[in-house]
């Protein structure tokens, strides 16, 4: 795998997302190696030959992670990317609903100590 230049990374991101994330713009000014490392991480996960998921599904999984982590910029960009790849509004809404359910389920799971105290 040939290491891309920061400029190549930014161009690839613009093609994929339609715009460049503000954090990537700033990182390219502060330390361009950060965005190269980000591209390598993407290549080794999302775009890997070992990835059994198609690009649209991988993007929907990434969207789910961004939603769960509260990364608004990634939510916006990956929603646009998923739509560009043919994801329907219903598919994106399904991702949102599943993440919402997972978040709510984690609250119940974490509440175990409180619930045990209510039994006493």
MMTF fields as JSON, N, C-alpha, C and O atoms, coordinates in Angstrom:
{
  "mmtfVersion": "1.0.0",
  "mmtfProducer": "UNKNOWN",
  "numBonds": 479,
  "numAtoms": 480,
  "numGroups": 120,
  "numChains": 1,
  "numModels": 1,
  "chainsPerModel": [1],
  "groupsPerChain": [120],
  "chainIdList": ["A"],
  "bondAtomList": [4, 2, 8, 6, 12, 10, 16, 14, 20, 18, 24, 22, 28, 26, 32, 30, 36, 34, 40, 38, 44, 42, 48, 46, 52, 50, 56, 54, 60, 58, 64, 62, 68, 66, 72, 70, 76, 74, 80, 78, 84, 82, 88, 86, 92, 90, 96, 94, 100, 98, 104, 102, 108, 106, 112, 110, 116, 114, 120, 118, 124, 122, 128, 126, 132, 130, 136, 134, 140, 138, 144, 142, 148, 146, 152, 150, 156, 154, 160, 158, 164, 162, 168, 166, 172, 170, 176, 174, 180, 178, 184, 182, 188, 186, 192, 190, 196, 194, 200, 198, 204, 202, 208, 206, 212, 210, 216, 214, 220, 218, 224, 222, 228, 226, 232, 230, 236, 234, 240, 238, 244, 242, 248, 246, 252, 250, 256, 254, 260, 258, 264, 262, 268, 266, 272, 270, 276, 274, 280, 278, 284, 282, 288, 286, 292, 290, 296, 294, 300, 298, 304, 302, 308, 306, 312, 310, 316, 314, 320, 318, 324, 322, 328, 326, 332, 330, 336, 334, 340, 338, 344, 342, 348, 346, 352, 350, 356, 354, 360, 358, 364, 362, 368, 366, 372, 370, 376, 374, 380, 378, 384, 382, 388, 386, 392, 390, 396, 394, 400, 398, 404, 402, 408, 406, 412, 410, 416, 414, 420, 418, 424, 422, 428, 426, 432, 430, 436, 434, 440, 438, 444, 442, 448, 446, 452, 450, 456, 454, 460, 458, 464, 462, 468, 466, 472, 470, 476, 474],
  "bondOrderList": [1, 1, 1, 1, 1, 1, 1, 1, 1, 1, 1, 1, 1, 1, 1, 1, 1, 1, 1, 1, 1, 1, 1, 1, 1, 1, 1, 1, 1, 1, 1, 1, 1, 1, 1, 1, 1, 1, 1, 1, 1, 1, 1, 1, 1, 1, 1, 1, 1, 1, 1, 1, 1, 1, 1, 1, 1, 1, 1, 1, 1, 1, 1, 1, 1, 1, 1, 1, 1, 1, 1, 1, 1, 1, 1, 1, 1, 1, 1, 1, 1, 1, 1, 1, 1, 1, 1, 1, 1, 1, 1, 1, 1, 1, 1, 1, 1, 1, 1, 1, 1, 1, 1, 1, 1, 1, 1, 1, 1, 1, 1, 1, 1, 1, 1, 1, 1, 1, 1],
  "groupList": [{"groupName": "UNK", "atomNameList": ["N", "CA", "C", "O"], "elementList": ["N", "C", "C", "O"], "formalChargeList": [0, 0, 0, 0], "bondAtomList": [1, 0, 2, 1, 3, 2], "bondOrderList": [1, 1, 2], "singleLetterCode": "X", "chemCompType": "L-PEPTIDE LINKING"}],
  "groupTypeList": [0, 0, 0, 0, 0, 0, 0, 0, 0, 0, 0, 0, 0, 0, 0, 0, 0, 0, 0, 0, 0, 0, 0, 0, 0, 0, 0, 0, 0, 0, 0, 0, 0, 0, 0, 0, 0, 0, 0, 0, 0, 0, 0, 0, 0, 0, 0, 0, 0, 0, 0, 0, 0, 0, 0, 0, 0, 0, 0, 0, 0, 0, 0, 0, 0, 0, 0, 0, 0, 0, 0, 0, 0, 0, 0, 0, 0, 0, 0, 0, 0, 0, 0, 0, 0, 0, 0, 0, 0, 0, 0, 0, 0, 0, 0, 0, 0, 0, 0, 0, 0, 0, 0, 0, 0, 0, 0, 0, 0, 0, 0, 0, 0, 0, 0, 0, 0, 0, 0, 0],
  "groupIdList": [1, 2, 3, 4, 5, 6, 7, 8, 9, 10, 11, 12, 13, 14, 15, 16, 17, 18, 19, 20, 21, 22, 23, 24, 25, 26, 27, 28, 29, 30, 31, 32, 33, 34, 35, 36, 37, 38, 39, 40, 41, 42, 43, 44, 45, 46, 47, 48, 49, 50, 51, 52, 53, 54, 55, 56, 57, 58, 59, 60, 61, 62, 63, 64, 65, 66, 67, 68, 69, 70, 71, 72, 73, 74, 75, 76, 77, 78, 79, 80, 81, 82, 83, 84, 85, 86, 87, 88, 89, 90, 91, 92, 93, 94, 95, 96, 97, 98, 99, 100, 101, 102, 103, 104, 105, 106, 107, 108, 109, 110, 111, 112, 113, 114, 115, 116, 117, 118, 119, 120],
  "secStructList": [7, 7, 7, 7, 7, 2, 2, 2, 2, 2, 2, 2, 2, 2, 2, 2, 2, 1, 1, 7, 7, 2, 2, 2, 2, 2, 2, 2, 2, 2, 7, 6, 2, 2, 2, 2, 2, 2, 2, 2, 2, 2, 2, 2, 6, 6, 6, 7, 6, 6, 7, 7, 1, 7, 2, 2, 2, 2, 2, 2, 2, 2, 2, 2, 2, 2, 2, 2, 2, 6, 7, 2, 2, 2, 2, 2, 2, 2, 2, 2, 2, 2, 2, 2, 6, 6, 7, 7, 2, 2, 2, 2, 2, 2, 2, 2, 2, 2, 2, 2, 2, 2, 2, 2, 2, 2, 2, 2, 2, 2, 6, 2, 2, 2, 2, 2, 2, 2, 2, 7],
  "xCoordList": [0.844, 0.0, 0.891, 1.754, 0.658, 1.424, 0.793, -0.427, 1.624, 1.132, 0.715, 1.509, -0.536, -0.992, -0.432, -0.043, -0.402, -0.015, -1.232, -2.362, -1.015, -2.158, -3.126, -4.34, -2.594, -3.444, -4.314, -5.49, -3.731, -4.505, -5.617, -6.737, -5.296, -6.301, -7.456, -8.621, -7.133, -8.185, -9.035, -10.252, -8.421, -9.184, -10.093, -11.234, -9.587, -10.416, -11.617, -12.73, -11.372, -12.463, -13.501, -14.703, -13.041, -13.972, -14.833, -16.036, -14.217, -14.971, -16.011, -17.143, -15.628, -16.529, -17.657, -18.814, -17.312, -18.281, -18.884, -19.883, -18.298, -18.806, -18.188, -18.246, -17.6, -16.909, -15.867, -15.837, -15.034, -13.974, -14.385, -14.787, -14.292, -14.61, -13.701, -12.505, -14.281, -13.516, -12.33, -11.247, -12.537, -11.451, -10.278, -9.12, -10.576, -9.515, -8.775, -7.553, -9.507, -8.864, -7.871, -6.735, -8.322, -7.457, -6.277, -5.142, -6.539, -5.463, -4.415, -3.221, -4.855, -3.899, -2.955, -1.824, -3.42, -2.57, -1.653, -0.493, -2.184, -1.423, -0.41, 0.761, -0.87, 0.002, -0.574, -1.414, -0.134, -0.681, -0.594, -1.368, 0.338, 0.449, -0.81, -1.115, -1.54, -2.776, -3.796, -4.454, -3.926, -4.931, -4.455, -5.267, -3.142, -2.611, -2.884, -3.302, -2.647, -2.927, -4.412, -4.772, -5.263, -6.713, -7.069, -7.899, -6.445, -6.702, -6.221, -6.88, -5.082, -4.566, -5.508, -5.777, -6.01, -6.978, -8.224, -8.749, -8.695, -9.864, -9.571, -10.399, -8.396, -8.013, -7.945, -8.31, -7.482, -7.335, -8.642, -8.713, -9.666, -10.948, -12.07, -12.528, -12.499, -13.642, -13.379, -14.273, -12.168, -11.86, -10.976, -10.442, -10.828, -9.967, -10.578, -11.798, -9.719, -10.189, -10.806, -11.615, -10.426, -10.953, -12.313, -12.967, -12.738, -14.039, -15.13, -15.256, -15.906, -16.968, -18.21, -19.142, -18.228, -19.388, -19.187, -18.072, -20.275, -20.194, -20.006, -20.264, -19.562, -19.283, -20.473, -20.294, -21.675, -22.838, -23.08, -23.316, -23.021, -23.242, -22.148, -22.43, -20.908, -19.806, -20.047, -19.786, -20.542, -20.816, -21.961, -21.925, -22.971, -24.071, -23.588, -24.054, -22.66, -22.078, -21.281, -21.362, -20.521, -19.758, -20.709, -20.447, -21.801, -22.813, -23.346, -23.504, -23.621, -24.116, -23.108, -23.482, -21.84, -20.805, -20.721, -20.589, -20.797, -20.743, -21.925, -21.768, -23.109, -24.283, -24.068, -24.332, -23.589, -23.393, -22.338, -22.45, -21.315, -20.236, -20.538, -19.797, -21.617, -21.988, -21.133, -20.97, -20.586, -19.735, -20.598, -20.821, -21.075, -22.023, -21.454, -22.162, -20.186, -19.583, -19.553, -19.864, -19.179, -19.16, -20.573, -20.79, -21.538, -22.932, -23.367, -23.923, -23.112, -23.528, -22.847, -23.508, -21.535, -20.792, -21.112, -21.215, -21.269, -21.555, -22.997, -23.293, -23.899, -25.267, -25.256, -25.894, -24.528, -24.415, -23.757, -24.201, -22.688, -21.984, -22.889, -22.901, -23.647, -24.549, -25.617, -25.93, -26.173, -27.189, -26.578, -27.21, -25.345, -24.645, -24.436, -24.397, -24.303, -24.106, -25.42, -25.43, -26.532, -27.823, -28.638, -29.691, -28.185, -28.973, -30.259, -30.254, -31.336, -32.63, -32.811, -32.109, -33.758, -34.099, -34.507, -34.172, -35.231, -35.691, -34.512, -34.531, -33.484, -32.301, -31.592, -31.174, -31.461, -30.788, -31.615, -31.064, -32.927, -33.787, -33.721, -33.793, -33.588, -33.44, -32.162, -32.162, -31.074, -29.82, -30.026, -29.594, -30.679, -30.924, -31.747, -31.438, -32.784, -33.635, -32.865, -33.023, -32.042, -31.266, -30.273, -30.128, -29.592, -28.639, -29.373, -28.89, -30.528, -31.325, -31.674, -31.567, -32.095, -32.444, -31.219, -31.316, -30.075, -28.848, -28.476, -28.081, -28.605, -28.291, -29.239, -28.81, -30.524, -31.506, -31.258, -31.399, -30.895, -30.619, -29.415, -29.383, -28.43, -27.248, -27.594, -26.995, -28.552, -28.985, -29.588, -29.27, -30.442, -31.056, -29.973, -30.01, -29.019, -27.933, -27.087, -26.713, -26.782, -25.97, -26.761, -26.174, -28.071, -28.924, -29.026, -29.772, -28.299, -28.405, -28.238, -29.019, -27.23, -26.997, -28.187, -28.597, -28.733, -29.902, -31.099, -31.829, -31.3, -32.438, -32.302, -33.298, -31.091, -30.868, -31.212, -31.796, -30.84, -31.164, -32.665, -33.148, -33.395, -34.851, -35.476, -36.585, -34.778, -35.281, -35.167, -35.878, -34.289, -34.043, -35.114, -35.048],
  "yCoordList": [-1.178, 0.0, 1.244, 1.413, 2.095, 3.329, 4.384, 4.548, 5.088, 6.116, 7.346, 7.883, 7.797, 8.98, 10.261, 10.29, 11.292, 12.604, 13.223, 12.809, 14.206, 14.88, 15.455, 15.427, 15.968, 16.537, 15.456, 15.684, 14.284, 13.173, 12.743, 12.461, 12.697, 12.321, 13.313, 12.917, 14.596, 15.614, 15.532, 15.703, 15.277, 15.132, 13.91, 13.968, 12.795, 11.587, 11.845, 11.397, 12.576, 12.862, 13.785, 13.603, 14.763, 15.656, 14.867, 15.104, 13.928, 13.094, 12.246, 12.115, 11.677, 10.771, 11.51, 11.095, 12.61, 13.293, 14.542, 15.063, 15.022, 16.235, 17.498, 18.563, 17.374, 18.493, 17.917, 16.715, 18.781, 18.356, 18.665, 19.791, 17.689, 17.977, 19.086, 19.119, 19.981, 21.099, 20.592, 21.175, 19.509, 18.963, 18.503, 18.622, 17.985, 17.543, 18.751, 18.721, 19.81, 21.036, 21.559, 21.903, 21.613, 22.134, 21.197, 21.65, 19.897, 18.919, 19.019, 18.872, 19.27, 19.364, 20.548, 20.524, 21.579, 22.74, 22.506, 22.917, 21.846, 21.643, 20.51, 20.668, 19.364, 18.195, 17.308, 16.453, 17.5, 16.744, 15.228, 14.5, 14.745, 13.291, 12.709, 11.533, 13.519, 13.036, 12.586, 11.56, 13.348, 12.965, 11.802, 11.025, 11.68, 10.513, 9.263, 8.236, 9.351, 8.223, 7.868, 6.692, 8.871, 8.643, 7.885, 6.977, 8.26, 7.582, 6.137, 5.243, 5.911, 4.544, 3.705, 2.549, 4.277, 3.572, 3.206, 2.101, 4.131, 3.86, 2.732, 1.845, 2.774, 1.744, 0.367, -0.633, 0.31, -0.962, -1.476, -2.622, -0.641, -1.077, -0.988, -2.009, 0.192, 0.406, -0.108, -0.667, 0.077, -0.235, -1.471, -1.724, -2.225, -3.402, -4.511, -4.664, -5.274, -6.451, -7.473, -8.302, -7.414, -8.335, -7.892, -8.644, -6.693, -6.196, -6.95, -6.822, -7.727, -8.53, -7.708, -8.21, -6.451, -5.593, -4.764, -4.35, -4.533, -3.664, -2.217, -1.914, -1.322, 0.059, 0.773, 1.505, 0.572, 1.245, 0.761, 1.563, -0.55, -1.101, -0.639, -0.306, -0.618, -0.128, 1.316, 1.692, 2.118, 3.52, 3.639, 4.505, 2.792, 2.803, 2.379, 2.911, 1.428, 1.031, 2.194, 2.466, 2.872, 4.037, 5.119, 5.755, 5.325, 6.29, 5.916, 6.782, 4.639, 4.184, 4.495, 4.962, 4.236, 4.528, 6.027, 6.446, 6.828, 8.284, 8.779, 9.652, 8.22, 8.576, 8.207, 9.011, 6.994, 6.519, 7.338, 7.565, 7.776, 8.546, 10.042, 10.797, 10.469, 11.877, 12.76, 13.947, 12.207, 12.971, 13.546, 12.898, 14.769, 15.385, 15.556, 15.354, 15.925, 16.125, 14.807, 14.777, 13.724, 12.412, 11.942, 11.29, 12.272, 11.915, 12.586, 11.939, 13.879, 14.618, 14.083, 13.814, 13.933, 13.514, 12.082, 11.791, 11.188, 9.797, 9.6, 8.665, 10.451, 10.416, 10.801, 10.147, 11.863, 12.283, 11.196, 10.905, 10.594, 9.544, 8.34, 7.763, 7.954, 6.801, 7.071, 6.196, 8.27, 8.62, 8.596, 8.143, 9.088, 9.082, 7.647, 7.396, 6.707, 5.293, 4.551, 3.347, 5.281, 4.663, 4.296, 3.674, 4.66, 4.368, 5.184, 6.372, 4.534, 5.216, 5.944, 5.673, 6.862, 7.532, 6.507, 6.651, 5.47, 4.437, 3.687, 3.364, 3.408, 2.72, 3.592, 3.102, 4.868, 5.778, 5.943, 5.961, 6.062, 6.149, 4.866, 4.918, 3.728, 2.458, 2.457, 2.0, 2.967, 3.068, 3.941, 3.582, 5.076, 5.984, 5.282, 5.388, 4.572, 3.875, 2.779, 2.614, 2.04, 0.965, 1.548, 1.021, 2.63, 3.263, 3.823, 3.707, 4.426, 4.938, 3.802, 3.952, 2.654, 1.499, 0.997, 0.682, 0.923, 0.464, 1.397, 0.943, 2.702, 3.67, 3.51, 3.534, 3.346, 3.166, 1.858, 1.8, 0.82, -0.478, -0.397, -1.05, 0.397, 0.517, 1.205, 0.906, 2.121, 2.781, 1.754, 1.749, 0.896, -0.138, -1.079, -1.473, -1.431, -2.304, -1.683, -2.363, -0.416, 0.289, 0.527, 0.713, 0.52, 0.776, -0.421, -0.371, -1.481, -2.699, -2.409, -2.9, -1.62, -1.321, -0.59, -0.888, 0.36, 1.088, 0.16, 0.221, -0.694, -1.617, -2.613, -2.949, -3.088, -4.001, -3.32, -3.931, -2.044, -1.298, -1.15, -1.081, -1.101, -0.996, -2.298, -2.29, -3.41, -4.707, -4.857, -5.664, -4.097, -4.24, -3.599, -3.636],
  "zCoordList": [0.0, 0.0, 0.0, 0.861, -0.978, -1.089, -0.182, -0.165, 0.563, 1.471, 0.671, -0.102, 0.852, 0.118, 0.734, 1.901, -0.057, 0.459, 1.148, 0.888, 2.018, 2.634, 1.595, 1.794, 0.503, -0.549, -1.19, -1.474, -1.415, -1.986, -1.033, -1.457, 0.251, 1.252, 1.23, 1.216, 1.226, 1.235, -0.027, 0.04, -1.165, -2.41, -2.375, -2.835, -1.825, -1.706, -0.793, -1.07, 0.302, 1.24, 0.604, 0.801, -0.15, -0.845, -1.825, -1.93, -2.542, -3.484, -2.763, -3.227, -1.64, -0.922, -0.212, -0.271, 0.459, 1.306, 0.676, 1.172, -0.394, -1.017, -0.443, -1.057, 0.732, 1.365, 2.313, 2.577, 2.806, 3.703, 5.136, 5.429, 6.033, 7.435, 7.971, 7.68, 8.75, 9.303, 10.12, 10.076, 10.863, 11.679, 10.81, 11.212, 9.634, 8.72, 8.156, 8.017, 7.831, 7.346, 8.377, 8.05, 9.629, 10.694, 10.923, 11.065, 10.958, 11.165, 10.067, 10.33, 8.836, 7.727, 7.902, 7.416, 8.593, 8.853, 10.054, 10.049, 11.075, 12.307, 12.167, 12.512, 11.657, 11.488, 10.393, 10.671, 9.154, 8.024, 8.177, 7.555, 8.995, 9.168, 9.814, 9.62, 10.576, 11.2, 10.159, 10.333, 9.081, 8.084, 7.225, 6.721, 7.057, 6.344, 7.181, 6.647, 8.495, 9.39, 9.371, 9.418, 9.301, 9.225, 7.946, 7.966, 6.85, 5.573, 5.614, 5.082, 6.241, 6.352, 7.207, 6.882, 8.296, 9.139, 8.347, 8.483, 7.52, 6.677, 5.698, 5.49, 5.105, 4.13, 4.785, 4.167, 6.023, 6.723, 7.325, 7.771, 7.338, 7.909, 6.879, 6.367, 6.585, 5.687, 4.272, 3.637, 3.783, 2.39, 2.232, 1.153, 3.292, 3.263, 2.416, 2.355, 1.769, 1.026, 1.977, 1.562, 3.246, 4.255, 4.793, 5.516, 4.451, 4.906, 4.158, 2.94, 4.877, 4.261, 3.939, 3.311, 4.365, 4.123, 2.859, 2.543, 2.15, 0.977, 1.444, 2.609, 0.558, 0.961, 1.608, 2.581, 1.085, 1.671, 3.094, 3.997, 3.29, 4.625, 5.583, 6.734, 5.117, 5.952, 6.366, 7.508, 5.442, 5.744, 6.739, 7.613, 6.625, 7.593, 8.98, 9.987, 9.037, 10.323, 10.908, 12.106, 10.071, 10.52, 11.019, 12.04, 10.31, 10.739, 12.119, 12.979, 12.332, 13.632, 14.735, 15.811, 14.466, 15.462, 15.733, 16.883, 14.683, 14.849, 15.676, 16.529, 15.424, 16.222, 17.685, 18.579, 17.925, 19.293, 20.033, 21.238, 19.306, 19.921, 19.989, 20.618, 19.348, 19.374, 18.485, 18.77, 17.416, 16.51, 15.386, 14.363, 15.594, 14.661, 13.259, 12.272, 13.164, 11.843, 11.068, 9.878, 11.742, 11.079, 10.752, 9.731, 11.619, 11.329, 10.034, 9.146, 9.931, 8.736, 7.478, 6.475, 7.533, 6.345, 5.933, 4.741, 6.902, 6.552, 6.129, 5.385, 6.58, 6.062, 4.586, 3.761, 4.262, 2.856, 2.015, 0.904, 2.555, 1.808, 1.59, 0.502, 2.613, 2.487, 1.435, 0.627, 1.44, 0.436, -0.965, -1.919, -1.079, -2.37, -2.86, -4.065, -1.919, -2.253, -2.456, -2.713, -2.34, -2.607, -1.386, -1.521, -0.198, 1.003, 0.972, 0.65, 1.308, 1.333, 2.667, 3.641, 2.684, 3.939, 4.987, 6.163, 4.564, 5.492, 6.104, 7.292, 5.298, 5.834, 6.867, 7.916, 6.573, 7.502, 8.771, 9.871, 8.628, 9.814, 10.635, 11.863, 9.985, 10.706, 11.536, 12.679, 10.964, 11.713, 12.946, 14.041, 12.774, 13.9, 14.977, 16.164, 14.57, 15.543, 16.284, 17.494, 15.56, 16.192, 17.197, 18.3, 16.825, 17.739, 18.952, 20.078, 18.73, 19.854, 20.805, 22.022, 20.246, 21.072, 21.842, 23.028, 21.17, 21.837, 22.988, 24.062, 22.757, 23.81, 24.991, 26.144, 24.704, 25.777, 26.517, 27.738, 25.795, 26.418, 27.34, 28.383, 26.963, 27.815, 29.128, 30.16, 29.1, 30.334, 31.281, 32.47, 30.776, 31.607, 32.147, 33.313, 31.299, 31.734, 32.827, 33.783, 32.703, 33.691, 34.979, 36.044, 34.882, 36.045, 36.986, 37.963, 36.712, 37.528, 39.017, 39.832, 39.381, 40.798, 41.408, 42.53, 40.673, 41.178, 41.314, 42.304, 40.327, 40.366, 41.517, 42.158, 41.787, 42.915, 44.234, 45.128, 44.342, 45.56, 45.747, 46.876, 44.658, 44.754, 45.243, 45.775, 45.069, 45.524, 47.04, 47.638, 47.653, 49.1, 49.93, 51.159]
}
